[in-house]
Amino acid sequence: MYNSEKKFIIVKQSGRLRKFKFPTSGHHFNFARGLGFDFYRDVVETGTIVDKQIKILECRDKSHMERRIHKSWLSEGYMKGRKLESMLLYKVKGLPDGD
């Protein structure tokens, strides 16, 4: 079966925006760090692409967000599932709570 879901990050580097896609099994923070980006300083937007539709998780740049306002945001159900996934991941690895 084909998985039509991917995650993405948009980073600001040298004043330009760069987009990166990665498998849904990865986490935004780890992927950004693996590419050498500071998640809290460099990452402008995080989200998921489901069936070729962009689902925005977080957008930190107001001017960027205004251009993307027509894109869909993640539903409450998806966010609850993400929270449960994160809680399970942290409990399994013995890490403190958080995402």
RODO-2510 file (C-alpha; in nm, 4 decimals, decimal comma):
residues 99
     n   res          X          Y          Z
     1     m     0,0000     0,0000     0,0000
     2     y     0,1293     0,3462    -0,0883
     3     n     0,1643     0,5978     0,1959
     4     s     0,0552     0,9374     0,0635
     5     e     0,1585     1,1296     0,3752
     6     k     0,4852     1,3201     0,4241
     7     k     0,6033     1,5828     0,6704
     8     f     0,7785     1,9059     0,5808
     9     i     0,9699     2,1978     0,7253
    10     i     1,0357     2,5401     0,5773
    11     v     1,3526     2,7099     0,6997
    12     k     1,4901     3,0577     0,6522
    13     q     1,8527     3,0456     0,5393
    14     s     2,0459     3,3518     0,4198
    15     g     1,7196     3,5460     0,3850
    16     r     1,5599     3,2817     0,1575
    17     l     1,3040     3,0128     0,2347
    18     r     1,3976     2,6488     0,1727
    19     k     1,1519     2,3590     0,1835
    20     f     1,2366     2,0038     0,2891
    21     k     1,0105     1,6948     0,2818
    22     f     1,0725     1,3783     0,4790
    23     p     0,8914     1,0544     0,5742
    24     t     0,6042     1,0763     0,8195
    25     s     0,7932     0,8489     1,0603
    26     g     1,0395     1,1322     1,1323
    27     h     0,9911     1,4253     1,3688
    28     h     1,0229     1,7893     1,2666
    29     f     1,2736     1,8761     1,5402
    30     n     1,5041     1,5814     1,4691
    31     f     1,4917     1,6332     1,0922
    32     a     1,5804     2,0044     1,1212
    33     r     1,8646     1,9279     1,3617
    34     g     1,9921     1,6521     1,1319
    35     l     2,0222     1,9069     0,8489
    36     g     2,2122     2,1451     1,0767
    37     f     1,9274     2,3906     1,1392
    38     d     1,8273     2,5297     1,4768
    39     f     1,4619     2,4304     1,5093
    40     y     1,3682     2,7333     1,7204
    41     r     1,5631     2,9933     1,5217
    42     d     1,5662     2,8729     1,1590
    43     v     1,2394     2,6799     1,1101
    44     v     0,9561     2,9044     0,9863
    45     e     0,6849     2,6427     0,9291
    46     t     0,6150     2,2770     0,9996
    47     g     0,3389     2,0578     0,8657
    48     t     0,2212     1,7486     0,6864
    49     i     0,1233     1,6780     0,3268
    50     v    -0,1727     1,4377     0,3124
    51     d    -0,2989     1,3281    -0,0297
    52     k    -0,1206     1,6274    -0,1896
    53     q    -0,2909     1,8730     0,0472
    54     i    -0,0788     2,0849     0,2808
    55     k    -0,1745     2,0693     0,6486
    56     i     0,0078     2,3357     0,8495
    57     l     0,1093     2,2412     1,2021
    58     e     0,2942     2,5560     1,3068
    59     c     0,3919     2,8826     1,1380
    60     r     0,6207     3,1214     1,3297
    61     d     0,6632     3,4059     1,0802
    62     k     0,3659     3,6471     1,0597
    63     s     0,4379     3,7659     0,7034
    64     h     0,4792     3,4048     0,5851
    65     m     0,1585     3,3011     0,7624
    66     e    -0,0435     3,5752     0,5885
    67     r     0,0604     3,4349     0,2491
    68     r    -0,0413     3,0842     0,3578
    69     i    -0,3743     3,1687     0,5228
    70     h    -0,5689     2,9874     0,2473
    71     k    -0,3924     2,6591     0,3308
    72     s    -0,5654     2,4227     0,5700
    73     w    -0,4613     2,3839     0,9311
    74     l    -0,4550     2,0519     1,1083
    75     s    -0,7787     1,9314     1,2612
    76     e    -0,8316     1,8884     1,6345
    77     g    -0,8486     1,5090     1,5874
    78     y    -0,5127     1,5010     1,4106
    79     m    -0,3586     1,7118     1,6885
    80     k    -0,4943     1,4759     1,9562
    81     g    -0,3427     1,1817     1,7684
    82     r    -0,0093     1,3641     1,7430
    83     k    -0,0167     1,4377     2,1174
    84     l    -0,0805     1,0701     2,1973
    85     e     0,1991     0,9655     1,9595
    86     s     0,4419     1,2046     2,1290
    87     m     0,3388     1,0933     2,4789
    88     l     0,3917     0,7285     2,3842
    89     l     0,7273     0,8040     2,2210
    90     y     0,8553     0,9906     2,5275
    91     k     0,7305     0,7257     2,7716
    92     v     0,8861     0,4415     2,5679
    93     k     1,2218     0,6203     2,5504
    94     g     1,1985     0,7392     2,9127
    95     l     1,2192     1,1050     2,8142
    96     p     1,0375     1,3925     2,9883
    97     d     0,6970     1,4894     2,8472
    98     g     0,6872     1,7294     2,5534
    99     d     0,6932     1,7575     2,1769
***
